[in-house]
Amino acid sequence: MPVNTPTLLRTRPTLDANEACVTFVAAAQLMLDPATPEALRREVEPRLLAQLPTLRALGVFDLFELRDPALRAWLADELAELGGGGVRT
């Protein structure tokens, strides 16, 4: 591999990275589903937010744009509070 290839591409992703992606997608789908009960939303929200540092470190938000405007704006605010880059709005 070339010398400038990011370490992530030369190594197998950790289970934590895989779990972060799966957890984020599942939680986001629940948050966006109007049929999701409010109690479940409150339970899922911290799990979704806990994945943001890992997903940002992986560069997910540099590669993909969240289509839902409300979710995109909310996560941009949350990432801004964490410092560093955020979701493109």
ROGU-813267 format. One line per 5 residues: number of its first residue (from 1); their letters; for each residue x, y, z of C-alpha. Coordinates in steps of 0.02 Angstrom, whole numbers, plus 50000, padded with zeros to 5 digits. Each point is the difference from the previous one (the first is absolute). Last residue first. Layout:
NUM	A	X,Y,Z ~ ... .
This chain:
89	TRVGG	48708,51082,50333 ~ 50160,49897,49998 ~ 50012,49899,50160 ~ 50137,50053,50116 ~ 50184,50030,50016 .
84	GGLEA	50090,50036,50162 ~ 49916,50027,50166 ~ 49878,49888,50093 ~ 49875,50143,50006 ~ 50018,50018,49811 .
79	LEDAL	49962,49814,49983 ~ 49836,50022,50094 ~ 49950,50151,49896 ~ 50040,49909,49837 ~ 49904,49850,50068 .
74	WARLA	49843,50105,50025 ~ 50016,50085,49831 ~ 50022,49836,49906 ~ 49858,49916,50095 ~ 49883,50145,49960 .
69	PDRLE	50054,50008,49817 ~ 49981,49812,49967 ~ 50121,49957,49862 ~ 50155,49972,50107 ~ 50151,50033,49890 .
64	FLDFV	50135,49869,49982 ~ 50188,50008,49976 ~ 50055,50137,50120 ~ 49869,49945,50128 ~ 50070,49823,49998 .
59	GLARL	50178,50058,50027 ~ 50044,49853,50114 ~ 50040,50122,50140 ~ 49829,50081,49973 ~ 49915,49831,50012 .
54	TPLQA	50093,49959,50160 ~ 49960,50169,50080 ~ 49817,49990,49945 ~ 49960,49826,50067 ~ 49952,50059,50175 .
49	LLRPE	49870,50115,49924 ~ 49902,49853,49928 ~ 50004,49907,50165 ~ 49948,50157,50093 ~ 49849,50021,49883 .
44	VERRL	49939,49819,50006 ~ 49920,50004,50173 ~ 49918,50169,49973 ~ 49935,49941,49832 ~ 49933,49841,50082 .
39	AEPTA	49900,50102,50125 ~ 49935,50111,49859 ~ 49927,49849,49909 ~ 50069,49968,49825 ~ 49858,50012,49873 .
34	PDLML	50070,50161,49925 ~ 50157,49904,49949 ~ 50146,50121,49991 ~ 50068,49964,50174 ~ 49982,49813,49972 .
29	QAAAV	50096,50010,49836 ~ 50134,50105,50084 ~ 50019,49870,50139 ~ 50022,49856,49877 ~ 50122,50100,49893 .
24	FTVCA	50103,50058,50150 ~ 50006,49828,50081 ~ 50057,49917,49839 ~ 50135,50130,49969 ~ 50062,49999,50180 .
19	ENADL	50001,49810,50003 ~ 50112,49995,49848 ~ 50119,50127,50075 ~ 50001,49908,50167 ~ 50033,49835,49911 .
14	TPRTR	50160,50076,49940 ~ 50031,50035,49818 ~ 50135,49886,49926 ~ 50159,50094,49969 ~ 50078,50079,49846 .
9	LLTPT	49849,50108,49956 ~ 49986,50069,50176 ~ 50185,50042,50000 ~ 49972,50125,49861 ~ 50094,49965,49839 .
4	NVPM	50144,50124,49985 ~ 50136,49867,49990 ~ 49919,49910,49855 ~ 49941,49822,50030 .
